[in-house]
Structure formats: structure tokens, C-alpha cells
Amino acid sequence: MQKKGNKYGSHRVIEPVGVLTQAAQKIDNSMDEIYSNEILADVIALNIDSASFTQIKNDVGGDNEKIKERIMSIVSERGKMQNPVTGSGGMFIGVVNKVGADLASRGLKSGDKIASLVSLSLTPLKIKEITAVHQNIDRVDIIGQAILFESGIYAKLPDDMPETLALAALDVAGAPAQTAKMVKPGDSVLILGAGGKSGMMCCYEAKKRVGPTGNVVGLVRREEYKRLLMDNKLCHGVIIADASNPIESLEKALAANKGKEYDISISCVNLEKTEMACILPVRDGGTVYFFSMATSFTRAALGAEGVGKDVNMIVGNGYTKDHAEITLEVLRESPALREIFNKMYV
């Protein structure tokens, strides 16, 4: 008879005792026996969080073998894929191996292909081998296994699009879904890191929500991203700026909004020290949404205080109600965005 574990996975915590798996330094990633309220999956691939993958890649000089070694080392030490520098993880795609007896009523069965919608930073993971590294899309193919807890959320992969396409979108599912909740008709919206996966999806969703009287402006680092966004009509305007330079970003952002401050800014950048470029262009009473896991919330809070900005700052929760369905629907609605994702991330 299977033992029953804690709903949130605390039975897997090794150290320090008393915390949840997200905060733990080491968790139990044994896969031989699962608890009655766990799901065991055979993992095919990991989509590493963009901030985490970028940090690892830069730290090892972009060498694929060293990237493999670093990821294997982290998982071996922690029992999960949680970058000790960024604190972030990612998600996995896999095939259900076993479903604990207490979760049988969920309708999930052995052989179902799923994508995890909870972070790898809290997910017990064991890697036998990393078979390939895809630097351009922050993904590694692996042979391994992972555990989902009773509280863990996942999505069955849809049958109307390739698995890799669905995974690319679901990896950032929280961003477009939160954008859909926040943005209203007539809003002006600044999206930093607009040329990445989450950025493009936020641009599409924001442009749809603001309607004909709103303004969506993307901030990118390179001309090629500007052309991509404008050619596919994902933004009303695009500026090229260094998000780590707050004054340059502010001046260009205001110029793209007729000199007015924005109602909302959304951070999708994967680099550090960009908090003030998000905060400065937003009006008092406006909203700053930090989806990026490279964000320092100390820098954000003290920075806003230091410049006298009374803005609502939202932590980039990767989960919001129906976020998987909303995100996949974006790819169904937008042929242009689907084509971009097929070319860049599949």
C-alpha cells in the first residue's frame, strides 16, 4: 500500500526541515516508489527558465558540454533543477509513468503526454543523461524522471499543434494570461524584452485588449527584433534601447507614447538591473508587472521609493486561472505568432 505524502510535497524535503520544496536546499528525488498523491513522469525535455539558462550559458562560455555538466551538478546536489544564482527553474515535458492511487480520479493515465506548469525549482527530478542542448531555445533533451505533487498543475499536450510548439508557449503561460487580466481598453502598455517568447505573447495579448484607442510599445535590444514585431503587427511601436540604462529607456519610451507616462509596463527581460527601466515610464497609480525571474525585488522596491513613484508592483506569478488554455489559444488565434514560434522554438 502506498504511503500518502503532504499535498505540497514537504515530505520530500531533506534540508532544511520545515520548508516547502521551493525553498529547500535539497529534496528527495528517489523515484523507485511514489506516494499515493504523486505522479511519476518519464521526462523528455526541460525548458530551462530564460534567466537561469542565460546565466549558466554565460558562466561556462557557451560550451554545450559544460552546460550539461552544470545542470547535472545542480540536479545531483539539490534533487531538483534550481539555479543557485537566479533561484529559478523552468518546466518539463514528459510521459506519465504512474499515477498515485489518490489521484486516479483526475483522468490521467500512463502514457499521457504532459507539460508541467509548476517550476522545476520545486520539482523532484532525476537525470540519467542529457542527450542534447538547444541554446537558442533554452531547452535540453534528457532521459530522466520527475515527480508532480498533489498540488502540482500540468497540462495535457494538445493534439492540434506539435508538442515542442505547445511546450514553448506553456513555458511562459503566466505572462500572456496575466496580461489579459491587467490590460483594459485604451491603456498604454510598455513591454520590455518584447522580442522574446513571453514578450511577443504579451504584446499580442495587450494589443488585443487595448483596442483602437490604446498603445502598445515594445522595447528590444536589436533592430531584427523591432522588424519582427512591426512586420507582424504585434505592437503599435517598438523602440531599441538598453533596459539596464533607465534614462535612455525612459526617454525613448515616453517619445513613443506622445510624451505621456504609461498605464502599465511588463518586464520580460532575462537580464539583471532593468527594474528602473520598468518603473520610471509608468504613471503614479499605474502597474509594473515583473514577469522576469531576473528581477531583484529589493532593487525594485527601493528604486521606486527613491524616485518617488507610487506604482503598483506585481510579482510575476507563473500561474493564474486558465493560463494554459489562454496561452495556447493565443497561438491558435494568431497565425503570425504561431509561425514565428514554429521557426524560432520548434
N, C-alpha and C positions, 0 to 999 in steps of 0.2 A: 504493500500500500504506500502511495506517495505521501510524503510529508507536505504540509502546507506552509508556504513562506509568507512573509509580510507583503501586503499589497504593493508597497512602493519599493520593495527589493532590499530592505535593510538587513535581511537575513544573509545577504551576500557580502556585506561589508566586513572586511578584515581589520582595517585600521583607518582612522581612529574609530573606535566603537561609539555608537550613539548618533552617527551622522547618516545621511542618505547617500546613495551610491554616487551621486554627482559630486559631493564634497569629499568623498573618501579618497585617500591616497592609494589604497589597494583594495580590490574586491576579489571575491572568489569567482574564477572563471572556469570552474570544473564543469564539464558537460556530460559526464558519464550517467548521472542521474539528475532528472529535473524535478522541481517541486510541482505540486498539484495545480498551482496557479501560475505556471510559467509556460512559455512557448519556446521550443528549441528550433532554430533555423540554421540550415546549411547556407553559409554566406558565399555569394558570387563576387560581389564588388563592394567597396567602400567609397562613398563620396566624402572626401575629407573637407571639413569646413574651410572656406577660402582663406581666411586669416591664418589658420593653422597650417595649411599646405604651403602658403606663401612663405611663412616663417621657416618651415623646415627646408623648403627648396633653397631659399636664400642662405640659410645657415650652412648647408652642405655643398653649396656651389652648383646646384642644379644637377648633381650626379645621381642617376637613377638608382644605382646600387646602394648609394649612401642614403637615399630617401627610403628605400626598402629597409635598410638596417635600422634607421631611426624609428620608423613605425613599428617594426618588430620589437625593438628595445622598449619602447613606451608600453606596448601591449603586454610584453613579458613582465615588466616591472609593476604595472598598475592593474592588469587584468581587464583593461578597457583602453580604448583609443582616446586619450585625453591629453592634448599637447600641454606639457607643464609650463610653457611660456605663455600661450594665449588662453589656456583653460578650456578651449573649445574642442569639439569632436567632429561631428558630421553625421552620416546616416549610412545604412546598409541596404542592399538589395539581396534577397535570398529566397530559398525554397523551404517551406515548412517541413520539418522533420518529425516533430512530436508536439502534441498539444496536451497540456496537463488536464487531468480529469475534471477539475473545477471550471475549466474554460471551454468544455466541449460544446456548450450551448451557443457559442459565438458563431458557429457555422464555418469555422476554419478547419481545414483538414490537411493531412500530409500530402505534399505535392503542390499546394497552392503557392504561387509566387507573390511575394510581398515586398514592400519597401517600408523600412522602419521610419516612423515620424517622431521618434524621440532621439535625443542626441547620443552619439557614441561615447560621449563623456560620462555617461551613467550606465552604459550597456555592457554586461559581461561579454567578453569577446576572446576567442582563442584563434590564432592564426597559425596554420600549418605551413603555408607558403604564400608569398606574394608573387604572382606569376607575371604581372605587367604593371607598369606605371604610365599613366597618361597625364603628363604635366599640364597640357593645355586645358584640361577639364577637371583638374584636382581629383582624379579618380585612380584607385588601384584595384586591380583584379586579384582576388585571393582565393585560396582554399582554406576554409575555416568554419567556425560556428559561433553563434551568438544567442543570447537569451533575451526574451522580452518578458517583462513582469506583467502582472495583472493590470496595473495602471498604464502600461505602455500602449501607445497608439501606433497604428500601422495602416497601410492602405494596400488592398489587393490591387495588383497591377492591371490597368485597363486593357481590353483586347482590341481597342481601336487605334493604338499607337505603339511604336516599338518600346520595349522595356527601358532601353537606355534613354529614350526621349522622356518618358514618364519620370524616370529617376532624376534626370537633370532638373526637371521642373519641381518635383516634390522636395528636392534638396533645399529649396528656398520657399517652400509653400507658405510660411508665415508672412512673408513680405507683401505679396500682392493681396492676400486676404485681409491683412491689417490695413493696407491702403484703401481697399474697398470700404472698410468700416469708417475710416477717418475722413476721406475726401468728400466734399459736398459741391453741388453745382456753384460755379462762379469762383471757386477757390483758386489761388495762385500757389503752385507747388514747385519746390526746388528739389531735384533728386540728384544726390551726389553719388558718383560711381554708376552713372546711368548706363554705361556700356557693358556692364556685367550681367550675369543671369538674373539676379534679383532686381537689379536696376532696370533692365529692359521690361521685366514683367510689371514692376511698379509704374513705369512710365505709361505702359498700355492701360493699366487699370485706372491710374489717375486721370489720364486724358479722357477716358470714357466717362468718368464720374464728374469732371468739372464742367463738361458740356461746352456749348459755344461761347459762353461768357468767361470761362476760366483760362488759366495759362499754366502750362506745364513746361518747365525748363530743366534740361539735363545738364549736369556738369561732368565732363570727361577729361582725360589727360591727353588724348591724341586725336588728330584730325580724322583718322579712319573710323573712330567711334562716332564722331559727330556726323560723318556722312552716312553711316549705318542707321543711326537714329532718325535723321532727317529724311533720308531716301525712303524709309519705311513708315514715315509719318507717325512715329511713336511719341514725339514731343512737338510742342509749338516752337520751341527754340532750344539751341544747345550752345553752351559756352565751353571753351577749352581753358582749364585752369588747374593749378596745383592745389588740391584740397588741404594740404598741410601749410599753405600760405593763406591765412584767413583774410587778410586785407585784399589781396588780389582776387580771391574768390568772392568776397563781398562786393567789390566794385563792379566786377563783371556780372554778377548775379542781379544786382539792382538795375544795371543798364538793360538787362534782358527782360525786366519787369516794369518798364517805364518809370524807373526810379523809385518804385514802391517796394516796401518790405513784403515778404511772403507770408501767407497764412500757415503754410506747412513746409517743413523740409524733411527729407528722408535720407538717412545715411546708409548707403550700400557699398561703401568703400572697404577695401581689405587691408588698409594701411593705418598705422597709428598717427596720432596727433592731428586729427582732422575735426575734432569736436567743435572748435570755434568757427570753422567754415560753415558748419551746420547751424550754429546758434545765431551768429551775427546777422544773417539776412532775414531773420524771422521777426515779425512784429510782436509787440507786447500782447500777451494773451493768445499768441499763436502756438503751434505744436511742432516740436522737434522729435522725430521718431528715429531712434538709433537701432537700426536692424543689424548693423555691422558688429561682429564679435571682436573687432579690433578696438572698440570704444573703451576709453577709460572713463568710468562714470564719476570718478573723483575729479578728473580734468573738466568734465562737462559741468558738474555742479559748481565747482569753484570758479570755472571760467564764466559761466552765466552770471554768477554773483558779482564777479569782478568788473563786468561791463554793464551791470545794471539791467539785465534782460529778464523780464518777468514772463518766461515762456514755460509751457507745459512740456516736460521731457519724458518720453515714453521709452522704457526698456524694450528692446526687440524680442518680445516673446515669440519663439518659433511656432507656437501653437495658438490658434484661435478657432472657434467653432466652424466646422465645414471647410477648413483651409485647404485640404487636399482636393476636394471637389471644385472649389473656386479656382484653384491654380490650374488644374487640368482643363477646366472649361476655358481658361484664357487661351490655351494652345488650340482648342477646338474653334474658338471664335476668330482667332487671328491667323490667317494663312501666312502672313508675312513673318510673324513671330515664330510660328511653327517651322517655317523654312530656315530661319536663322538658327534656331536651336538644332535642327537636323544637321546643318552644316558645321556648327561650332562644337556641339556637345555629344553627338551620337557617334 
